[in-house]
Amino acid sequence: MDRLFPSPVADVDDEQLLSWYAMPERPEGWVRFNFVASVDGAATVQGRSGGLGNAADFRVLHLLRRLADVVLVGAGTIRVEGYGGDLIGRDGRAWRAAHGLSPHPPVAVVSGRLDLDPDAAVFTDAVTRAIVVTTEQADAERRRALARVADVVDAGEASVDPVAAVRALAERGLVRVLSEGGPTLLGSFQQADALDDLCLSLSPALVGGTAPRIAVGAGEHLHRMELAHVLEGEGLLLLRYVAAPPAG
């Protein structure tokens, strides 16, 4: 893997990548989204994102998880991708221990309706007890069932408020938030201006069809970003953007 911008670096090692992707420990939270998309804008192939990635993309994904306090995902992504078991590996756990972090970041699942299976791998095979982020109006019976396998926290009355969700995680000491989707979750954070950092892997592929974009929302909302770096691995571009400061 090579860095193309801001200055060329060949054969990048993991420690260089970790320094370039470092997240600030900001008390109010720092929210990063990580996505892969085809060059024609598709976020999935046959309903899954994995078919768009390659070894370089997966390498960076595991390093991003290593840096995070919590991995945030939408309920739809959990149903498709699973997220059970160890997400960072032995080397990741050793690196976190050496840097004063918890052994493994918990997975936090966003679900306003709590339409989640308590027997799903994200709960039953979790290395660290999972968190469910929901609403005050969520079904009480489903809440009780999920509370047996996860910590259930409220972030909004009728729908999940991204700002309240980040605040609730920060109150638990989870300030470096890595979100891995899906498009509806990214759309809601973008609409709320609750996005600090976007890592986008641009796959050298065309998909066509009706696959979703990486962000889906009810309306348009301009959220300007600034390019931090560009990496290249096996033809795939790894782009990191950070939120631009407010105009003026």
LINNORWO-V838063 format. One line per field, one symbol per residue. phi: phi as a letter, one per 40 degrees, with the letter a starting at -180 (. if undefined). Layout:
BEGIN
phi = ???
END
This chain:
BEGIN
phi = .bcbacacbcfcccccccccbdbcccdchbbbbbbbacccgccabfgbcdcccaccccccdccccdcccabbaccccccccggcgccbgcccccccccbgbcdacccbbcaccfcbcdccccccbccbdcbbbbbcccdcccccccccbacbbcahcbaccdccccccccccgbbbbbbbhcdcccdcccccfbbbabbbcbccabbggbdcccbbacacacbcbbccabbbafgccbbbbbcccdcg
END
